[in-house]
Structures are given as C-alpha cells and as structure tokens.
C-alpha cells in the first residue's frame, strides 16, 4: 500500500528533513520504498508541491510510519503540518504526542477497510 506524505506551503527544507529522517530509519530502509514526487495541481491545490511516496506493508506498518512522522514533528523547532494520504483518505498530523498515533492510524485505515470517515 502506498502512503503519500506532504507538507503544505513552502516547506521544501522540511520535506527534505522528513525524507532524511525516514531514510535513516532501518525499517524504512529494509521494508519501505521512499521516493519524492511532484504532485499535480488539483481542484483545491494551487501550483505543484513536492510529496513523499512511502510504500508500507510487510515489515513497515502504517502505524510505524505515523509514529516516525510524529516523532520527527517533535524534533522540529517549530510546528510543521504533515498530511498523510492513503487511498482517498487524507489525515492532517498536527501533533507531536506519540499517544495520538493510534487514532491517526485508525482514521487512515478506515479507508482500507471501507468504513465511514471518522469525525
């Protein structure tokens, strides 16, 4: 399964930092596939933004990916909004609290299992 990770706004340095953070993680290096891509503008998107594509599945779970993103956010000198998209479900990660990871993962996994969106 592919997860798309983006940082809204002019955040190329932050995206590069997150990419390096993920690339340094042994589980991502061994079991995930990490790539940068350009996102084409959609109806709600102005211009082209960079995104990370991360393949999750056997050996690298969605929970591990979200945990890494939350941990990376906690290391930043200022808050950075991170969007994670799986299928047609997008979740904004606005926390640096590891305790929030299960709820974020549950919301993303709802699209995989076809359950209604969590409010």
C-alpha positions, 0 to 999 in steps of 0.5 A: 500500500502506498502512503503519500506524505506532504507538507503544505506551503513552502516547506521544501527544507522540511520535506527534505528533513522528513525524507532524511529522517525516514531514510535513516530509519532501518525499517524504512530502509529494509521494508519501505520504498521512499521516493519524492514526487511532484504532485499535480495541481488539483481542484483545491491545490494551487501550483505543484508541491513536492510529496513523499511516496512511502510504500508500507506493508510487510515489515513497515506498518502504517502505524510505524510510519505515523509514529516516525512522522510524529516523532520527527514533528517533535524534533522540529523547532517549530510546528510543521503540518504533515498530511498523510494520504492513503487511498482517498483518505487524507489525515492532517498530523498536527501533533507531536504526542506519540499517544495520538498515533493510534487514532491517526492510524485508525482514521487512515485505515478506515479507508482500507477497510471501507468504513465511514470517515471518522469525525 
